[in-house]
């Protein structure tokens, strides 16, 4: 199930932040300071400080650092005979006293370089029993924060009177994790970040390959499922201590994130709502289910709810789509907020510009989606249409009717608008639906799924549409050929091939979108430039964008080829040539004619004639969409008849190959197969047929007592 999105955790603006950094982050091998890591942390905290955040730091590391310094000093001052004697463990309190001064000296030096003032505050467990101490603590910290000073807290281990961590029932805090939680509550922080040497809380020891990172901790679910490994090899706490501290703070109203302190940018990511580490929040149980549904549970629920949907009247099903369209518009701000987080993550990950563009949900796109859903609702009801009517015998009538397929599993690319189109098509066609979108659109998909399922009435149920959030769930779903009726993968060739090879469920879709535009010698030049430019540049990442431009050889001589090349290059398209074009145009040679760029790049090749173009398309195309630009009607008809692709166009951009543009309302995908459905798959592609017979008591009786007429009966409009 979809994990909690971080933006929900911070219902109010975050201003005051407590950051706790553990010994394993502060120190490196041998107990020495991890200078690079600690420096990056200081830079991050200084930046937050300058941005107006109130930063409070709780830092471990004094004991480990002091132990390293004292061991070194002991080694320097020891004779050879002394070294032969058993070495006694150094006193922890002495280590704390020595290490604390060194630790603060580094913090002060580093923060001074960043024009930030830091202050040391050492506290003891017993001090918090004193109300006056707590009052003075609040006043002092407030004064420091007003002056943009960063208070650095640590337990004063050198004079601590506690007996043993977690064994002293009278203790108020036991380590710096619980101290950080206590300070977050006492100082009324908006957020607590516990930095560790691992990414967050795992279901088992992080070193175990079967352990999984828990993105959102749900106490009722996870407290009995987690297996903790050994405590920290350096500090006193370890993950057990962090989880106890995080639970205490979270259930008292302070959101907590446990994440890695090794990644310098993690604090910034947390504040931007990005999905790092493990989130603890008092309302987490309301956002995610306490019990997990299995893949079969999800598929069975979709089937059961689809039957409830089919039982509704045509008008009631139409009203569900209207409600979804209204909900999309009403939730525009929320959808865009979630989408912006996805876009920011994609940009940070360095995704190509064209792929990031596919993620963006603008107000215009949301409005267009709502309009397409309404258009789909206004179409003729596709369910239960009589396609053929036959009198089998006197008084015995057989009808062939349209019927939903059942349950669809759609694995689609990182385009959140595809989720809306697919879901609305499934509802219009009466099908149950399981969706697995790309991880880049995780937040967008989650909010769109919620908006859509919330608009489905309880008489049908929101489980009509299930959202699969983990790639690990796909193999289990692909085994459910008794529950899932059709799989439609929309993605890479590798994904489609993998799904086809691992399931008995029928698979509908296309692996590649290697689309061609062939410009014939009899073309209208201005038209050719418009079509070629649009086919490549309107949406370069789309599967119906031109990936190969084929040009008749005669167009080289009359300079039309150069005009086409200039039209593309002047708009930033990177061109690669086939063997002939690369020599003529001095272009770098393409690695393969079978490559789908999905960007502002394409291949150019020169062919002998229309037959050469057709042959090239059949050898290297993906049977998606191919186009000819020509004013010769005979050549055009030859191309249209002989090119064996799902969509073949004459004098029109390949970008028209789209369910919405075809008038299908939307599309669930494009099929390049040769059975069931080809090209853009709309409502009709999601239907099968049923046979309904109405009689008057007829029986077969060896075919002796019946006369077959097999007369077609006109279907009344």
N, C-alpha and C positions, 0 to 999 in steps of 0.2 A: 504494500500500500504506500501511497505517497507520504513522504516524510514532511514534517512541519517546515514551513518556509520561515526563515529567520526574521523576515519583516514583521511577522505576527508577534514575535517574542517581544519586540520593542514597541509596545502600544504608545508609550510616551517617548518624547525626544530624550535621547541619552545625553547627559551632560557630565555627570560625575561618575568616574570609572575607577574601580580598584583593580589593579593588575598584580597578580602574584607570580613571581618567577622562581622556579625550583632550582635546587642545587645542581641537578643534572644539566640544566640550561646555562647556569652561571659559570660552572667549571667544566674543564675538559679533562683530558687524560692526566693522571697524576695529581689531580686536585688543583691544577693551575687554572687561573681565570681564562675563560674562553673569550678572548679579547674581541675577536671579530663579531661573535654572536652578541655579546653584551653591548658592543658599540652600536650594532644595528638596532638593538632594543632601545637604547638611549635616544638614537636619532628618531625612532618612531614615536617615542613618548614626548620628545621635544616638539615634534611637529603637531601632535595632538594638543599640547599645551599652547602652542602659538595659534591653533585654530579655535581656541576658546573652551576646550574641554578641561574639566577639573580632574587631574590625574593623581592618583594615590598609588604608590608602589609598595608592595610587600616583597622583600627580597631575602631568599635563603642564600646559603653559600658560605657563611662566615666560618662555621665549624670545619667544613672541608678545606677551605682556603687556609685557615689557621693550622690545621693538621699538616698540610703540605709544607708550610713555612717552618713549623717547629721540627718536623722530621729532617728537613734540610739542615737546620741549625744544629740539631742533635748530631747529624752525620759529620758536619764540619768540625765539631768540638770533641768528637770521640776518638780515642786511640784505637789501634788495631785490636788490642786486648778487649776493649769495651765492646767492640763490634762482634766478638766471639760469644759474648754473653747473650742469653735470651732477651729479646727486646720487649719491654713492657708497652702496653697500649697507652697512648697519650691521653691525658685527662681532657675530657670533652669540654669542660668549662674553660680551661686554659686555652684550648683551641678556639673556642668561641670568642674570647676576649681579644686574642691576637688577630684572628681573621676578620673581625668586625671592623677594626680600624683600617685594614688593608682594603676591604670591600668598599667602605665609604670613601676612602681616598680615591679609588678608581671612579666611582660614581661622580664625585665632585669634579674631578679632572675632566671627565667626559662631558658632563653637563655644562661646565664652564666654557668648553670649546663650542658648545651649541647655544651659548648665551641664555642658559637656563640656570636658575638657582635651585639647589636641592637642600633638604634638611633631614637630619637623622632623628628618628624617634624610636627608642628602645622601650619595650613594654614587657611587663610580667603578667602572668596569668592572674595572680592575686590582685593586681591593681584594679581590674575591672569590677571587683566587688564593691569598690568605693564609688558612690554616686558622684561625689565631688570630682573624683578623678575623671569620670566619664564626661561630666559637664565641661571640665577644663580641656579635655581632649577635643571635644567638639569645637569649642571656641578657638583653640589653637590651630586646629586644622583648617577651620573656616578662614581664619586670618591669613594663613599661609596660601590657601587657594585663591583668596582675593588678590594676593600679591603675586600670583602666578608662580608660586614656589611649589615644587614637587616634593611632598613628604615621603620619606623612605622609611618604612616600618620594618622592624625585625624583633623577634623575641630576644630578650636579654638572657641568653642561655648561660652567660658567665655567672649569673647570680640567681638562676632559676631554682625554686624550691620544690618543683614538681618531682614526684617519684619516678613514674614511667608513663610514656604515652598511652592513652586509652585505658590505663589500669587504675588511674586515680579518679574515682567516681566524683570527687569534689571539683575536678578540673573544669575550667570555663573554656579554655582552648588547649590543644595538645601539640600543635605543630603550626607551621606557617600557613598551611592550607586552611585549618580551622580558624587561625588568627585572621586570615584574609576575609573569610566568611563573616566572622564577628565584626570586623571593621566595616565591611560593606553594609551590615545592618545598623551598626552604631552610628555610622556617618551618613546614613541614608543615601547610599550610592544607587545609581540607576542600572549598573551593570558590573558584574564580577567576571574577570577573565583569569583563568588558572592556566599558566603556561607550563607545559610538560615536555618530556623528551620523546613523546609519541603523539600521533595525530589526534587522539581523543580516547574515549572509552570503547573498548572492544568487547565482544561477547566472551572472549577468552584471552589468554596471554597473547600479546601482539605478535610474538615470535611464532605462534601457531598458525600455519597457513589456512586453517579452517576458521580462524577467528574473523569476525566481520566488524567493521566500524559501526557503532551506533550513532546515528546522526541526531536523534532526539531521544533522550532518556525518559521513559515512562515508568514511574516507580512501580505501579501495579503490575507491569509486564516484565520489566527487566531485573528487578531486585533479586528474583529467584533463579534467573537464567544465566547470570554472569559468573564466570569462573576467573578469579583474580590470580595473577602470577605472583612472583616474589615481589616484596617491597622494593623500593628504590635502592639501588646499590650504593647511592651516595647520600641522599637525604634521609630524614626520619620517616617520611610519610609513604610515598608510593601512591598508586592509583586508588587503593582502598580509602586512604585518607582524603584524597581529592573528591571522590564520589560522596563520602559522608559530608564533607564540607559543602559541596555543591547542592546536595539534597536539602541540607538545613537552610542554606541561603535561599534557594529557589522556592521552597515551600513557605518561606517567610516573605516572599514577594520580590526577591532580587533575581532577575535572569542571570544565569551563569553559563559560560562557555569554557569547556576544557579543550585546549588545542595545543599544537606544537609550538614551542618557543624557538625551534630551529629555523623556521621560515620567518624571515624578517618582516614580511608584509602581512602576517596573519591577523594582527590587531586591526589593521586597516580593513582587511576583508570582513572581519566580524562586524565592524561598525557600518559597513556597506550592505550588510545583510546577506553576504555570500555564505555558501554552505561549506564551512570549515569546522572541524572538531565536533564535539558533542554538546548539544544544547540541553540545559536543565531549566524547566519552567513549571510553575505551579499549575498552569492550565494545559500542560502537554497532553494529558489523558483525554482532553476534549477535542484535540486536533488530530489524533491518530488512534486507530483501534487498539484496544488492549490485547485482543487475540488476533492472530494472523489468519487470513483466509487462504486456503490452498488454491492452486491454479484451478483444480476441478470445482471447488466451491464457487469461484468467480464465474466460471463458464456455465455451470448449472444455473446459477442465479440469473445470468443473462438470458438463458433459454426460457426459464420460467417467466421472467418479466416480459420477454418478447411475445409470449403467448397471451399475456394480459393486454399488451399493446395491440395485438391483432384482433382481440375481442372487442376493442372499441369501435365506435362508428367512425366513418371517414371524417366527419366534421370534428370529432373529438381529437383524432390524430392531428388534424390540421391545426387545431387550437394549441396543441403542445408546441408545434413549430413557431407559431406566433409568439407564444410565451417565451421561448428561447431567444427569438429575435429581440424582443423587448428587454430581456434580461441582459443581453450583450450590450445594448446601448446604455442601460441603467448602471451597469458596472464598468463603464469605460475607464474611469480613473483607476479603479483597482486593477483591472487587467493591464493597463499601461504601466502601472507601478511595478507589478510583478515582472512584466516583460522587460522593463528597463534594467532590472537586475540580471536577467539572462543575457541581455545584449552587452552589459558591462563585463560580465564573466567571459563571454565569447571574445570580446576585444582584448581583454587581459590575457587570454590564452593564445592570442595571435592568430585567430581564425581569419581566413581570407575575407576581404571586404565584401565580395559577392555572397559568401555564406552568411556573414553577419546580417546583410541586407534581408535575407530570407527570414530572419528572426523578428525583425522589427514589426510591431503592431501599432501603426499610426491611427489617429482618430478616423481618418478616411478609410483605412482598411477595415476597422471594426464596423463602421457604418456600412461598408460594402458587404461585409459578411452578413450583417443583419438583413440587408436587402435581399441577398441571395437565399437566405433561409425563408424569407417571406415568399419569394418567387417560387421556391420549391413547394411551399404549403399551398400555393394557388394552382399548382399543376393538377391534372386529373389524378384521382386516387389510383395508384398502380396495383393495389391489392384486390384480388377477386375479379379482375376483368375477364370477361369471356372472350377467348382468343379464337375459338372454333367451336361450332355446334353441329352435331351430326345426329340424324335419326338412324340408330343402329337397326332397329326393327320397329314394327308398328307399336307405338306407345312407349318405346324405349329410347330415351334421349341422352346423349353423351356430350358433356361440355369439357373443353380444355380451358383451364383458368390459370391466371397468374397467381403466384404464391411466394411468400418470403423464403429465402434459403434457410434461415434459422439463426445460427450464431456465426459472426464474422470475427476473425482475428486480423487486425490491420497493424502492421509494423511500418511506421512512416518516418520520413526524414525530419530534419529540424526546422519544420515550418509550422508554427502553432496554428495558423489559419486553416491548415489541413485538418486539424482536429475538429474544428467547427463544421467544415464541409462534410467530413466523413460521418460525424455523429448525426447531422441533420438528414443525410441520405439514408442512414440506417433506420432512423425513426420513420421517415417517409415510406420506406420499403418494408417496415414491420419486422426488422431484424434486431436480434441482440448483438452486442458489440463489445469486443475487448480491444483496447488501444495500447500500443507501445510506441511512444514518441522518442525522438532523439534527446539525449541527455542535455544538449545545449539549450533546449526549450523546456527544461524541467519545470520551472516555476510557472511559465506561461501556460503550459499544458495543465498543470494542477489547478490553476484558477479558472481556466476555461472549462475544464471538466466539472468543477464545482458549480460554476454558474449554470451550466447546461443541466446537470443532474438535479440541481435544486429547483429547476423549472419544470421537471417532469412530475406529474401528479402522483400522489401516494397510491392511487388505484393501479398504477403501472409499476412504480418503484424506480429509484435512482440506480439500482444495481443492473438495470437494463444496459448501462454502459459502464464497463469496468476499465479502470486505468491501471495498466501494468507499469510499475516503476523500476523494476530491476531486470537487467538483462538475464540474470540467472533464472528468472521465471519462464523465459521463452521455451527452453527445452521441454519443460514439464507440460506447457500448453500444447506444444506440437505433438505430444503423445495422445492428446484427447480427441482422436478421430471419431469417437462415439458421441461427442458433445459439440465440437466445433465443426462447422460445415465448409468453411472456405477460409483460406489464408491469403491475404493480399500484402505482399512485401513491397514497400516503396523505399528503395535505397540503392546501395552499391551492387555491382555484379556479384561480389563475394557474398553479400548478405542473401540475395535471392537464391544463388546456387546452394548456399548452405542450408537454407530452409527447405528447398526442393529435395535435397538429399537426406533430410532427417525427419520427414513426416509422411504419413499416409494420407493426410488431409489434402484435398485438391488445392493447388496454388495458382493464383491468378495475378499477373503483373508483368513488369518489364524489368530487365536487368540494367540496360543502358539506354541513354537517349542520344544516340549518335545520328543526328538529323542532318540532312543534306539540302542545299539549294543548288540546283543546276541552272546556270544561265546559258540559254541557247543562243546561237548566232542570230536568230530572228527576234531577239528581245527588244523591248522598248528600254533604252538605256536608263532614262530617268526612273522608270518603274523598277528596273533591276536594282539600282542603287538604293532606292527606298526599301525594297523588300529585303535585300541582303543586310542592310544596316539594322532594320527592325528585328530581323530574325536573330541577329547576334547580340544587339545592344539593348533591346527592350528589357530583358531580364536574363543576363548571361548565365546565371546559375540554374535556370529552369531546365527541365528535361526536354522541353520542346524548342530550345534555342539551337541555332545552327552551329554545328561543330565542324562541318566541312563544306567549303565552297567549291563547286565544280564549274569550270568555265570551258566553253567550246573553243577549240584551238584557233578559229578564225578571229576571235575577239582580241587576240594578241596583236594582230596586224593593224586593226583599226583603232587601237589605243583604248578600247572599252575595258579591257582587263586592267589597265593602269588606273582608270577612273574608279573601278570597283575597289581596287587595293587602296587607293588614296582615301576613299570614303570610309574604309574601316580603320586604317592607320591614323587618320586625322582625328578619330574618336577614341584613340588609345588602345586599339585592338592589337595584340601581339600576333603576328602571322608566322606560320610554319608552312613549308612547301613540301609537296610530294616530289618524286624524282624529277618530273618535268618542270613543275612550277618553280622549284628551288633554283634550277639553273637559269630559267628565263628571268625570274624576278630577283635573283640573288638573295633568297631567303634561307634561313637555317632549315635543314631538312627535318621533317616531322619524325618522331621516333616510331610512330605507328599510325595507320589510318583508323585503327579501332579504339582511339583514345577519346574519352569524353572530358572536355576541359572544365566545364561548369564555371568558366571565368571569361574575362575579356581576352580570350585567345581562340584561334581556330586554324584549321589546316586549309590550304588552297591547293588545288590540282587542276591541271589542264587535261581535257579529254578530247578524243577524236570527234565525237558526235553524241547524239542522244543514246545510241546503243552503248557507247563507252560509258556514259553516265549511269545507265541502268545496270550495266555489268559491275561497275564500281560499287554502286549502292548495295547490290545483292551480295557482293563479296565482303564489304566492310561495314555495312549499315546494321542497325539494331532493329529494323522493321518497326520503327516508332512513327516518324513523320518525315516525309520528303517532298520537295517542291520543285517544280519547273517554272522558269520565267521565259516565256516565248510568245510571239504573236502568230506563230504557225499552228493552226488548229490541228492539223494532222499529226505533227510532232507532239503536241500536247496530249492528244488522245492516246497516242502510242505510249507515252510516259505513264499516263494515268492507268492504262490497262495492264501494263507489264511490271511496274514497280510493285513488288509484293510486300507492302508495308501496311500497318494498321490505318494510317491516314496518308493520303497522297493529294497534294494541292497543285493547282495551276494558277499562277499569277497571284499568289497570296502567301503572306508570311507564315512560317511554321509555328509561330506563336499563337495562331488561332486554334491549335490543337489542344483544346481545353474544354472540360465539361461545361463550365459556365458559359463560355463563348459559343459552344455548340447548342446552347439552349437547354441543357440537361439540368440546369439549376446549380449543379456542382458536380464534382467527380470524386470517386473514392480512389481513383488511380487510373493509370493508362495501361491497357493490356496489349502486349505484342504477341500473345499466343494466338492460336488458330482455332480454339474451341470456346464455346460459351459466349464470350464477349471480346471484341477487339476495339482498340482505340480508347478514347475517354470512356470510363465506366461510370454511368450515372445510375439512376434508380432501376432501370430495366436490367442492367447487368447484375443487380443484386437480387433478382427474382428467378424462380424456377417455375415449373408448372405442376398442376394437379389435375386429375381427371375426376369429374363429378357425373354420376349417372343417376337418372330419374326414371323409374319404371312403374309398372302396374302389376307386379307379381310374377314377372317372367322368370323362367328357369331354363337352363341349357338342355338338360336331359339328353345328352349325346347329340345335340344340335338337331334332333328329330322334330321337336315341337315348335320350332321357330323359323321364321323366314327373314333373312337379313336383307335390309334395303340399302343401308349405308348412303343415305341422302344428306347432302349438306343443307343446313337450315340457316337462312340469313340471320346475322346477328343484328338485333335492333340497337340503334344508337341510344 
